[in-house]
């Protein structure tokens, strides 16, 4: 690790200056500087690619309010808490990621740094003496948020639940091409929203038990509803566009959470929206997990004499299909690492499974039949 860290921008410039003093050729110097700059840019791109998206971790957009951030953390932290998922390493990892995301986004200063410079900016801010910096783990944040012994995790009293609107699940058909390359798809939809209306209404109603004396030594208990007065509201319709990020290799059925983008409810919080990926049909490929299956057609001459062909894959590189022997109809060949990208695993790919089909001539003349018989006489 030490040699990679040493070859930074300053090292590149130092090498270029040394080469300039030793070699008067400006072309050689520029070549070294260009290679060094390309190396630094590659490291930067790799760092950006591996950086966490805190908003995505909490299912939020970048304009989320402080209250939305808190509610999103509350919901996800309870869902993935280790006490609810004993022995589940994936849940434990998500719980830690959720805690790190909330630790940054709930702090105004760190959120501003993150919005401008990303995860690396937050880490640098912490290294320079700024308070916090992410990476404290989900447990500490959970304790600060809920307190020790929050309901269900230590016997403490549970907080009253806020009413929540219905959550929605929509299926999004995505082409194999987009699932291979990755893409941001913008989805337009109409949704119910709560809007101000004239007048007032009763709200936050609660039942209170009242005891009344109705005679000597006689008492009567009854429930009485007590309400506050709030501004009136009404339901309306509104169009909006949500950006759905399709990650390369996202599996069929992969779900993405959009916090509080579901159905609204008066005096409560909106439900959530879940977008579920469905692999759309493709003219060339069928997807089976991380593998791609395709039918490749050759004519009878190619099937008998061999062939050397290629087709262009989704990312532009060519896949070569070559056979020297006889290709029988239905022959299956597996080509390693030419299938789908493996989701969240850098530079790993499934396989391409090719089934060959042979196209025969529709008819032959009598002369052609005779030549074929002579050609293959004694072959079988």
GICORQUI-V54473 format. One record per residue. RES is the residue in one small letter. PHI is phi in whole degrees, 0 to 359 (NA if undefined). OMEGA is omega in degrees with one decimal (none if undefined). D_CENTER is the distance of its C-alpha to the mean C-alpha in whole Angstrom. Layout:
BEGIN
RES,PHI,OMEGA,D_CENTER  RES,PHI,OMEGA,D_CENTER
END
This chain:
BEGIN
x,NA,-175.9,29  x,300,-179.9,32  x,298,179.7,33  x,296,-177.4,30  x,291,-177.5,30  x,291,-177.7,33  x,275,177.6,33  x,258,-177.2,31  x,295,-179.1,32  x,295,178.7,36  x,295,179.2,36  x,299,-179.7,36  x,295,179.0,38  x,296,178.0,41  x,299,-179.1,41  x,298,-180.0,41  x,293,178.6,44  x,297,179.7,46  x,296,-179.1,45  x,293,-178.9,47  x,286,-178.2,50  x,272,-174.4,50  x,232,-177.6,50  x,289,-175.9,51  x,286,178.9,49  x,293,-179.2,46  x,295,179.7,44  x,297,-179.5,44  x,296,-179.8,43  x,296,179.5,40  x,296,178.9,39  x,296,-179.5,38  x,299,-179.6,37  x,295,179.2,34  x,295,179.2,33  x,296,179.7,33  x,297,178.0,31  x,297,179.6,28  x,294,179.4,28  x,297,178.9,27  x,296,178.3,25  x,297,177.8,23  x,298,179.5,23  x,295,179.4,21  x,295,178.1,18  x,296,179.0,17  x,295,178.9,17  x,295,-177.9,15  x,296,-176.7,13  x,268,-177.3,13  x,290,-179.3,13  x,282,173.1,11  x,258,-173.9,10  x,295,178.7,12  x,295,179.5,11  x,296,179.3,8  x,301,-179.4,9  x,266,179.5,11  x,71,-174.9,10  x,243,168.8,12  x,264,-173.3,13  x,290,178.0,15  x,266,-176.1,18  x,299,178.5,18  x,281,177.8,22  x,300,179.9,23  x,295,178.1,23  x,295,178.1,20  x,298,179.3,19  x,296,-178.0,21  x,293,178.7,20  x,296,178.8,17  x,296,-179.0,18  x,304,-176.0,21  x,295,-174.6,19  x,286,179.5,16  x,296,177.2,18  x,293,-177.8,21  x,292,-173.0,18  x,256,-179.5,17  x,301,-178.2,21  x,304,179.2,22  x,293,177.3,25  x,272,-176.5,24  x,228,-176.9,22  x,298,177.8,25  x,78,-178.6,24  x,265,-176.6,20  x,293,179.6,19  x,295,177.9,15  x,295,178.8,16  x,296,178.6,18  x,294,178.3,15  x,295,179.2,13  x,299,178.1,16  x,294,178.9,17  x,298,179.4,14  x,297,178.4,14  x,297,178.6,18  x,297,180.0,17  x,298,-179.2,15  x,294,-179.1,18  x,301,-179.7,21  x,276,-172.8,20  x,287,179.6,19  x,277,178.1,22  x,255,-172.6,24  x,300,-177.5,25  x,293,-178.8,26  x,291,177.7,23  x,295,178.9,21  x,296,177.8,23  x,295,-179.7,23  x,297,-179.5,19  x,297,-177.2,19  x,269,-170.5,21  x,235,177.7,21  x,76,-175.9,17  x,299,-179.0,17  x,297,177.4,20  x,297,178.0,22  x,296,-180.0,22  x,295,178.5,23  x,295,177.7,26  x,299,178.7,27  x,292,-179.2,27  x,293,-179.6,29  x,271,175.1,31  x,107,176.7,32  x,291,-177.9,30  x,286,178.2,30  x,71,178.1,26  x,166,179.9,24  x,82,175.5,21  x,85,-179.9,21  x,276,179.4,23  x,88,-175.0,21  x,289,-173.8,20  x,294,-178.7,24  x,296,179.3,26  x,297,179.7,24  x,300,-179.7,24  x,296,178.4,28  x,294,-175.6,28  x,286,-173.5,26  x,263,-170.7,28  x,84,178.9,31  x,292,177.6,32  x,79,175.6,33  x,300,-173.3,30  x,322,178.4,31  x,92,-179.1,30  x,242,178.7,30  x,183,174.6,33  x,89,-179.4,35  x,286,-179.7,35  x,289,178.7,35  x,275,175.9,32  x,284,177.7,32  x,297,-178.1,32  x,280,175.7,29  x,278,177.6,28  x,304,-177.3,28  x,229,179.1,25  x,291,-178.6,25  x,292,174.3,23  x,272,-176.5,19  x,241,173.0,18  x,234,176.7,16  x,239,177.2,16  x,266,-179.7,15  x,242,177.2,14  x,284,-176.8,15  x,237,-178.9,14  x,293,177.4,16  x,298,178.4,16  x,300,-179.0,16  x,292,177.3,13  x,288,177.3,11  x,283,-174.3,13  x,271,-171.0,13  x,85,-177.3,10  x,192,170.9,11  x,260,-178.7,10  x,255,179.5,12  x,264,-175.3,14  x,247,177.7,16  x,269,179.5,19  x,206,172.7,20  x,260,-177.7,23  x,221,174.4,23  x,283,176.3,26  x,224,177.9,27  x,265,-177.7,29  x,237,177.9,32  x,296,177.4,35  x,222,-179.3,38  x,289,173.8,42  x,88,179.7,44  x,233,-179.3,43  x,209,173.8,42  x,282,-179.0,42  x,209,178.2,39  x,50,-177.0,38  x,285,179.1,41  x,225,176.6,42  x,268,178.4,44  x,237,179.4,47  x,277,-178.6,50  x,245,177.1,53  x,251,-177.9,57  x,229,177.6,60  x,277,-179.1,63  x,249,178.6,65  x,178,179.9,69  x,301,179.1,70  x,71,-178.6,68  x,242,-177.5,66  x,230,179.2,62  x,233,176.5,59  x,249,177.0,56  x,208,-179.0,53  x,269,179.3,50  x,235,179.7,49  x,272,176.9,46  x,239,-175.4,46  x,232,170.3,43  x,264,177.7,43  x,251,-176.5,43  x,234,174.5,40  x,301,-178.3,39  x,287,178.5,39  x,223,176.0,36  x,213,176.9,35  x,272,176.8,32  x,224,179.3,31  x,248,-177.4,28  x,213,177.5,26  x,267,176.9,24  x,211,177.0,21  x,238,176.2,18  x,249,179.5,14  x,263,-179.5,12  x,256,-179.0,9  x,272,177.4,6  x,267,-179.3,6  x,276,179.0,5  x,305,178.3,9  x,82,179.9,10  x,307,-174.7,7  x,287,175.3,10  x,298,-176.8,12  x,91,178.8,12  x,299,-175.2,8  x,246,176.3,8  x,236,-175.9,7  x,267,171.8,9  x,242,-171.4,11  x,294,176.2,14  x,59,174.2,18  x,254,178.0,17  x,268,-176.3,19  x,286,177.2,23  x,281,175.4,25  x,216,179.6,28  x,292,-179.5,31  x,59,177.4,32  x,201,-179.7,28  x,257,177.8,25  x,297,173.3,22  x,288,-178.9,20  x,258,175.8,17  x,243,175.5,15  x,244,176.2,12  x,259,-177.0,11  x,249,-176.1,11  x,281,170.9,11  x,236,-179.3,14  x,284,179.9,15  x,283,178.8,18  x,291,-178.8,21  x,232,-178.0,22  x,291,-175.0,26  x,252,-170.9,26  x,247,163.6,23  x,241,-178.6,22  x,261,174.3,19  x,230,-175.5,20  x,66,178.0,17  x,268,-179.2,16  x,263,172.6,20  x,248,176.9,21  x,246,178.6,24  x,215,172.9,27  x,256,-179.8,30  x,241,-174.4,32  x,260,173.3,36  x,231,178.4,39  x,274,-173.5,43  x,297,179.5,45  x,297,178.5,47  x,295,179.4,43  x,296,-178.1,43  x,272,-172.2,47  x,260,-176.7,47  x,96,-177.9,43  x,201,175.5,41  x,219,-175.4,38  x,232,178.7,36  x,210,171.4,32  x,225,-177.4,29  x,269,179.4,27  x,280,-174.6,23  x,299,-177.2,20  x,270,174.8,20  x,99,179.8,24  x,278,-176.6,25  x,266,175.3,28  x,252,-175.0,28  x,266,175.8,32  x,241,-175.3,33  x,226,175.3,37  x,219,177.6,39  x,261,-179.0,43  x,272,179.7,44  x,282,179.2,44  x,254,179.8,41  x,271,178.1,42  x,302,179.0,40  x,90,178.1,37  x,298,-178.0,37  x,247,177.1,33  x,232,179.7,32  x,252,179.2,29  x,249,-173.9,28  x,292,171.0,25  x,62,175.8,22  x,244,177.8,22  x,264,-178.2,20  x,282,169.7,16  x,298,176.2,14  x,279,-173.4,13  x,303,176.6,9  x,63,174.6,9  x,231,-171.1,13  x,299,174.5,14  x,62,173.4,17  x,251,-176.2,17  x,225,170.6,17  x,282,-176.5,19  x,255,172.8,22  x,255,-179.7,24  x,253,-175.9,27  x,255,173.3,29  x,252,-176.9,32  x,273,172.4,35  x,241,-175.6,37  x,253,177.2,41  x,270,178.6,42  x,266,174.9,46  x,295,-178.3,49  x,289,177.9,50  x,200,176.9,53  x,231,174.2,56  x,283,178.9,59  x,299,178.6,62  x,296,179.4,63  x,296,179.0,59  x,297,179.1,59  x,297,-179.8,62  x,294,178.7,61  x,295,179.2,58  x,297,178.7,60  x,295,-176.8,62  x,298,-173.6,59  x,256,179.6,57  x,300,178.7,61  x,79,-178.5,61  x,281,-174.2,57  x,266,none,56
END
